[in-house]
Amino acid sequence: MKTDKKQNAEKNRVVLTGGHAATTALATVEELIRNGKWDIYWIGSGKAMEGKDVPSFESEIFPKIGISSHKIISGRLQRKLTFWTLPSIAKIPIGFFHAIFLLLKIRPRAILSFGGHAAFPVVVAGFFLRIPVAIHEQTSAAGRANIFSARFAKKIALARGSSRRYFPENKTKIIGNPVLTQITEIKPKTRMGRPPTIFITGGSRGSQTVNTFVVEILDKLLDQYTVIHQTGSVDYEKIKDLRNSLPKDLKNKYEIYKMIDPMDMDGIYQRADIIIARGGANTVSEIIFVKRPAVLIPIPWSYENEQAKNAEFAETFGVAKVLDQEEMTAQGLLAAIKEIEDNWSEIVNKIKDKESPDIDAAKRLVNLLEGIVK
């Protein structure tokens, strides 16, 4: 026990902060632990959505793996006027004072931000407390918080070269997107299952839009496929009731999850033949690594159209077909799945020897972090 305390005293304290990074942050935590030189803390939002009692991915996962976690009071600038807009704006200045309090309590040697509204006050507070800050941008574009945070950072790590234009050239370095170790070890499939297995996900928070399309064609999907559906918290109970109403043979072909523990995602990907997803940066990086053909439906209102650009990156790699949410229908989604199924072997053969641009990204990000504390 005394030895552990001595070892912890010799480690550099690092604060990770942000939102929407999810498995990218977790993959970085893996590498920080392997590195053995860091004592890790997390500062982030406790809620995934303003005004809804939906816990954030990070607030649920990090405490479970022993990361010292702190929920920050933070507000955000919303794209649409809602009942929660003014209360959220009012919390913005509170967030800066809360961030200062937490950083003075933790006293880290460095801050690593993954973007999101909860990260911005931590970055600014860190700058004024003279704590070196690094930023990681996961998308093919750039998030609003990361753009605003750039002036306060010593280094900015980019997943994709297309993000360069948003940031100062002298601070940036392209490193890729950190991906969980067990996912990087998944081998490409050589043949589809019979029946094929479809994995449907809207990201860690789920997607009500994707869920609506899926429910509309669920009977046709279950007639031809095994379906694994990560619904998110909001729609889970409704879809659970729908599953329970199905005949036994169809119910057995339909697995639903509110949220999937990231440490269990490798098992899901190994089973999947086709993936239906949004265009989140983490999901796109994982799809490219596991090389499962995918139908991507990017969120049309994401900042700087980042999800569409992420999806285009996957399409250019050869692993995905991209659908426009504003124009698609449930029947159009069904047709896209069928097209992927019909061309599955051709798609897999074309990409099986392609190398993911995210290999060793976590190691490169930790090396960059070490550089700013020297």
C-alpha positions as CSV (number, residue, x, y, z in Angstrom):
1,M,0.0,0.0,0.0
2,K,2.8,2.4,0.9
3,T,4.6,1.4,-2.4
4,D,1.4,2.3,-4.3
5,K,1.3,5.8,-2.7
6,K,4.9,6.4,-3.5
7,Q,4.4,5.3,-7.2
8,N,1.3,7.6,-7.4
9,A,3.3,10.5,-6.0
10,E,5.9,10.0,-8.8
11,K,3.3,10.1,-11.6
12,N,2.1,13.1,-13.5
13,R,-1.5,14.1,-12.9
14,V,-3.5,14.6,-16.1
15,V,-7.1,15.8,-16.4
16,L,-9.0,14.5,-19.4
17,T,-12.1,16.5,-20.3
18,G,-14.9,16.8,-22.9
19,G,-18.0,15.2,-24.2
20,H,-18.9,13.1,-27.3
21,A,-15.4,11.6,-27.2
22,A,-16.6,8.4,-25.5
23,T,-14.5,5.5,-26.7
24,T,-11.7,7.8,-28.0
25,A,-11.1,9.0,-24.5
26,L,-11.4,5.5,-23.2
27,A,-8.8,4.2,-25.7
28,T,-6.5,7.1,-24.6
29,V,-7.0,6.0,-20.9
30,E,-5.9,2.5,-21.9
31,E,-2.7,3.9,-23.3
32,L,-2.1,6.2,-20.4
33,I,-2.4,3.2,-18.0
34,R,0.0,1.1,-20.2
35,N,2.4,4.0,-20.2
36,G,2.5,3.9,-16.4
37,K,3.5,7.5,-15.9
38,W,0.1,9.1,-15.4
39,D,-2.4,9.5,-12.6
40,I,-5.7,10.1,-14.5
41,Y,-8.7,12.3,-13.7
42,W,-11.8,13.1,-15.6
43,I,-13.9,16.4,-15.6
44,G,-17.0,16.3,-17.7
45,S,-20.8,16.7,-17.9
46,G,-23.0,14.3,-15.9
47,K,-25.8,14.6,-18.5
48,A,-25.9,13.6,-22.1
49,M,-28.7,16.1,-23.1
50,E,-29.8,19.4,-21.6
51,G,-33.1,19.1,-19.7
52,K,-33.2,15.3,-19.9
53,D,-32.1,12.9,-17.2
54,V,-29.9,10.9,-19.4
55,P,-26.4,10.2,-17.9
56,S,-23.4,10.9,-20.1
57,F,-21.4,8.0,-21.3
58,E,-18.3,9.2,-19.5
59,S,-20.0,9.7,-16.2
60,E,-21.2,6.1,-16.2
61,I,-18.1,4.4,-17.6
62,F,-15.0,6.2,-16.0
63,P,-15.9,5.6,-12.3
64,K,-16.4,1.9,-13.1
65,I,-12.8,1.6,-14.3
66,G,-11.3,3.5,-11.3
67,I,-10.8,6.9,-13.0
68,S,-11.3,9.8,-10.5
69,S,-14.3,11.6,-12.1
70,H,-15.8,15.0,-11.4
71,K,-19.0,16.3,-12.9
72,I,-18.8,20.0,-13.9
73,I,-21.6,22.5,-13.9
74,S,-21.5,23.8,-17.5
75,G,-23.8,25.4,-20.1
76,R,-23.8,25.4,-23.8
77,L,-24.9,27.5,-26.8
78,Q,-27.8,25.7,-28.3
79,R,-28.6,25.7,-32.0
80,K,-32.3,25.8,-31.4
81,L,-34.3,27.9,-28.9
82,T,-35.9,25.7,-26.3
83,F,-37.1,25.9,-22.7
84,W,-33.6,25.0,-21.6
85,T,-31.7,27.6,-23.7
86,L,-31.6,30.4,-21.1
87,P,-30.8,28.2,-18.1
88,S,-28.0,26.6,-20.1
89,I,-26.5,29.9,-21.1
90,A,-26.7,31.1,-17.5
91,K,-24.5,28.1,-16.4
92,I,-21.7,29.1,-18.7
93,P,-20.0,31.6,-16.3
94,I,-20.6,29.2,-13.4
95,G,-18.6,26.6,-15.4
96,F,-15.5,28.6,-15.4
97,F,-15.4,29.1,-11.7
98,H,-16.3,25.5,-11.1
99,A,-13.4,24.5,-13.4
100,I,-10.9,26.6,-11.5
101,F,-12.1,25.1,-8.2
102,L,-11.6,21.5,-9.6
103,L,-8.2,22.2,-11.2
104,L,-6.9,23.8,-8.0
105,K,-8.1,20.7,-6.1
106,I,-6.5,18.2,-8.5
107,R,-3.4,20.2,-9.5
108,P,-2.7,18.4,-12.8
109,R,0.5,18.7,-14.8
110,A,-1.5,18.7,-18.1
111,I,-5.0,18.8,-19.5
112,L,-6.2,16.8,-22.5
113,S,-9.4,18.0,-24.0
114,F,-11.6,16.0,-26.4
115,G,-14.0,18.9,-27.1
116,G,-17.6,19.5,-26.2
117,H,-19.2,22.2,-24.1
118,A,-18.0,20.8,-20.8
119,A,-14.4,21.0,-21.9
120,F,-14.2,24.6,-22.8
121,P,-14.3,26.1,-19.3
122,V,-11.7,23.5,-18.2
123,V,-9.4,24.5,-21.0
124,V,-9.7,28.2,-20.3
125,A,-9.3,27.8,-16.6
126,G,-6.2,25.6,-17.2
127,F,-4.7,28.3,-19.4
128,F,-5.0,31.0,-16.8
129,L,-3.7,28.6,-14.1
130,R,-0.7,28.0,-16.5
131,I,-1.5,24.3,-16.9
132,P,-0.4,23.1,-20.4
133,V,-3.3,22.1,-22.6
134,A,-3.5,19.6,-25.5
135,I,-6.7,19.2,-27.7
136,H,-7.7,16.2,-29.7
137,E,-10.1,16.8,-32.6
138,Q,-11.8,13.5,-33.6
139,T,-13.8,14.6,-36.6
140,S,-13.0,15.3,-40.3
141,A,-14.1,18.9,-39.6
142,A,-13.9,20.6,-36.2
143,G,-16.1,21.0,-33.2
144,R,-17.2,24.4,-32.0
145,A,-15.6,24.0,-28.5
146,N,-12.3,22.9,-30.0
147,I,-12.2,25.8,-32.4
148,F,-12.8,28.2,-29.5
149,S,-10.3,26.3,-27.3
150,A,-7.4,26.4,-29.9
151,R,-6.0,29.7,-28.7
152,F,-5.5,28.4,-25.2
153,A,-3.8,25.1,-26.2
154,K,-0.1,24.3,-26.6
155,K,-0.7,21.5,-29.0
156,I,-3.7,20.3,-31.2
157,A,-3.9,16.7,-32.3
158,L,-6.0,16.0,-35.4
159,A,-7.6,12.7,-36.4
160,R,-7.9,13.8,-40.1
161,G,-5.9,16.2,-42.3
162,S,-9.1,17.8,-43.5
163,S,-9.3,19.5,-40.0
164,R,-6.1,21.5,-40.5
165,R,-7.9,24.6,-41.9
166,Y,-9.7,25.2,-38.6
167,F,-6.6,25.4,-36.4
168,P,-3.2,27.3,-36.2
169,E,-0.8,25.4,-38.4
170,N,2.1,25.7,-35.9
171,K,0.2,23.9,-33.2
172,T,-1.3,21.0,-35.1
173,K,-0.2,17.4,-35.7
174,I,-2.2,14.6,-37.4
175,I,-2.2,11.5,-35.3
176,G,-5.4,9.6,-36.1
177,N,-8.2,8.6,-33.7
178,P,-7.5,6.4,-30.7
179,V,-9.5,3.1,-30.9
180,L,-9.9,0.5,-28.1
181,T,-7.3,-2.2,-28.2
182,Q,-9.8,-5.1,-28.5
183,I,-11.4,-3.5,-31.5
184,T,-8.1,-3.0,-33.3
185,E,-7.5,-6.8,-32.9
186,I,-10.7,-7.8,-34.7
187,K,-10.1,-9.6,-38.0
188,P,-12.0,-8.9,-41.2
189,K,-14.7,-11.4,-42.0
190,T,-14.4,-13.5,-45.1
191,R,-18.1,-14.5,-45.4
192,M,-21.5,-13.4,-44.1
193,G,-23.5,-15.3,-41.6
194,R,-26.6,-17.1,-42.6
195,P,-28.8,-15.2,-41.8
196,P,-26.6,-12.1,-41.9
197,T,-26.4,-10.1,-38.6
198,I,-27.1,-6.3,-38.7
199,F,-25.8,-4.1,-35.9
200,I,-27.8,-0.8,-35.5
201,T,-26.4,2.0,-33.4
202,G,-27.0,5.7,-33.0
203,G,-23.9,6.1,-30.9
204,S,-23.7,5.9,-27.1
205,R,-26.8,8.1,-26.7
206,G,-28.8,6.4,-29.4
207,S,-30.7,8.1,-32.3
208,Q,-34.5,8.5,-32.2
209,T,-34.4,9.2,-36.0
210,V,-32.6,6.0,-36.8
211,N,-34.9,4.1,-34.4
212,T,-38.0,5.5,-36.2
213,F,-36.7,4.2,-39.5
214,V,-35.8,0.8,-38.1
215,V,-39.2,0.3,-36.3
216,E,-41.0,1.0,-39.6
217,I,-39.2,-1.8,-41.4
218,L,-38.5,-4.1,-38.4
219,D,-40.8,-6.9,-39.7
220,K,-38.9,-7.0,-43.0
221,L,-35.5,-6.9,-41.3
222,L,-36.3,-9.7,-38.9
223,D,-37.6,-11.8,-41.8
224,Q,-34.2,-11.8,-43.4
225,Y,-31.6,-10.9,-40.7
226,T,-30.6,-11.2,-37.1
227,V,-30.7,-7.6,-35.6
228,I,-28.7,-6.2,-32.8
229,H,-30.1,-2.8,-31.9
230,Q,-28.5,-0.2,-29.5
231,T,-31.4,2.1,-28.9
232,G,-30.2,4.7,-26.4
233,S,-32.1,5.6,-23.2
234,V,-34.9,7.6,-24.6
235,D,-36.5,5.0,-26.9
236,Y,-35.4,1.9,-25.0
237,E,-38.6,1.1,-23.1
238,K,-40.8,1.7,-26.1
239,I,-38.7,-0.6,-28.3
240,K,-38.5,-3.2,-25.5
241,D,-42.3,-3.3,-25.4
242,L,-42.3,-3.8,-29.2
243,R,-39.8,-6.6,-29.0
244,N,-41.9,-8.3,-26.3
245,S,-44.9,-8.2,-28.6
246,L,-43.2,-10.2,-31.4
247,P,-43.7,-13.9,-32.1
248,K,-41.0,-16.0,-30.4
249,D,-39.1,-16.8,-33.5
250,L,-38.7,-13.1,-34.4
251,K,-38.0,-12.1,-30.8
252,N,-35.1,-14.5,-30.7
253,K,-33.6,-12.7,-33.8
254,Y,-33.9,-9.2,-32.2
255,E,-31.4,-8.1,-29.5
256,I,-31.9,-4.7,-27.9
257,Y,-29.6,-2.7,-25.7
258,K,-30.0,0.7,-24.0
259,M,-26.3,1.2,-24.1
260,I,-23.4,-1.2,-24.8
261,D,-20.4,-1.3,-22.5
262,P,-17.5,-0.3,-24.7
263,M,-15.5,-3.2,-23.3
264,D,-18.2,-5.5,-24.9
265,M,-18.2,-3.8,-28.3
266,D,-15.6,-6.1,-29.8
267,G,-18.0,-9.0,-29.3
268,I,-20.8,-7.1,-31.1
269,Y,-18.5,-6.1,-34.0
270,Q,-17.2,-9.7,-34.4
271,R,-20.8,-10.9,-34.9
272,A,-21.9,-8.1,-37.2
273,D,-21.9,-8.5,-41.0
274,I,-23.5,-5.1,-41.7
275,I,-23.6,-1.9,-39.6
276,I,-26.2,0.9,-39.6
277,A,-25.0,4.0,-37.8
278,R,-24.7,7.7,-37.6
279,G,-21.5,9.5,-38.8
280,G,-19.9,10.0,-35.4
281,A,-16.1,10.1,-35.5
282,N,-15.6,7.3,-33.1
283,T,-18.0,5.0,-34.8
284,V,-16.5,5.7,-38.2
285,S,-13.0,4.9,-36.9
286,E,-14.2,1.6,-35.4
287,I,-16.0,0.6,-38.6
288,I,-12.9,1.3,-40.7
289,F,-10.8,-0.8,-38.2
290,V,-13.2,-3.8,-38.2
291,K,-13.9,-3.5,-41.9
292,R,-17.6,-4.3,-41.7
293,P,-19.7,-2.8,-44.6
294,A,-21.9,-0.1,-43.3
295,V,-24.9,2.2,-44.1
296,L,-24.2,5.6,-42.5
297,I,-26.9,8.3,-41.8
298,P,-25.0,11.4,-40.6
299,I,-26.8,13.9,-38.5
300,P,-27.6,16.8,-40.9
301,W,-27.3,19.6,-38.3
302,S,-23.9,18.7,-36.8
303,Y,-21.5,21.6,-36.5
304,E,-19.5,22.3,-39.7
305,N,-21.4,19.3,-41.1
306,E,-18.8,17.2,-39.3
307,Q,-20.8,13.9,-39.4
308,A,-21.3,14.1,-43.2
309,K,-17.5,14.6,-43.6
310,N,-16.8,11.7,-41.3
311,A,-19.2,9.5,-43.3
312,E,-17.6,10.7,-46.6
313,F,-14.2,9.6,-45.2
314,A,-15.6,6.1,-44.6
315,E,-17.2,6.1,-48.0
316,T,-13.9,7.0,-49.7
317,F,-12.1,4.3,-47.7
318,G,-14.6,1.9,-49.4
319,V,-16.4,0.6,-46.3
320,A,-19.7,2.6,-46.3
321,K,-22.7,3.8,-48.2
322,V,-23.9,7.2,-47.1
323,L,-27.6,8.2,-46.9
324,D,-29.0,11.7,-46.6
325,Q,-31.4,11.8,-43.7
326,E,-33.4,14.7,-45.3
327,E,-34.1,12.7,-48.4
328,M,-34.2,9.1,-47.2
329,T,-37.1,6.9,-46.2
330,A,-37.4,3.7,-44.2
331,Q,-37.8,1.8,-47.5
332,G,-34.7,3.6,-48.8
333,L,-32.8,2.3,-45.8
334,L,-34.0,-1.2,-46.5
335,A,-32.9,-0.9,-50.1
336,A,-29.5,0.3,-49.0
337,I,-29.1,-2.7,-46.7
338,K,-30.0,-5.1,-49.5
339,E,-27.5,-3.4,-51.8
340,I,-24.8,-3.9,-49.2
341,E,-25.8,-7.5,-48.7
342,D,-25.7,-8.2,-52.5
343,N,-22.2,-6.6,-52.9
344,W,-20.8,-7.7,-49.5
345,S,-18.1,-10.0,-50.7
346,E,-16.9,-7.4,-53.3
347,I,-16.8,-4.6,-50.6
348,V,-14.9,-6.8,-48.1
349,N,-12.3,-8.0,-50.7
350,K,-11.5,-4.4,-51.8
351,I,-10.8,-3.2,-48.2
352,K,-9.4,-6.3,-46.5
353,D,-5.8,-5.2,-47.0
354,K,-6.2,-1.5,-46.5
355,E,-4.6,-0.1,-43.4
356,S,-6.6,2.0,-41.0
357,P,-5.2,5.6,-40.6
358,D,-5.8,5.2,-36.8
359,I,-3.2,2.6,-36.1
360,D,-1.1,3.6,-33.0
361,A,-3.1,6.8,-32.6
362,A,-3.4,6.4,-28.8
363,K,0.3,6.0,-28.5
364,R,1.0,9.1,-30.6
365,L,-1.5,11.1,-28.5
366,V,0.1,10.1,-25.2
367,N,3.6,11.0,-26.7
368,L,2.2,14.4,-27.6
369,L,0.9,14.8,-24.1
370,E,4.3,14.0,-22.6
371,G,5.8,16.6,-24.9
372,I,3.8,19.5,-23.4
373,V,4.8,18.8,-19.8
374,K,8.6,18.7,-20.4
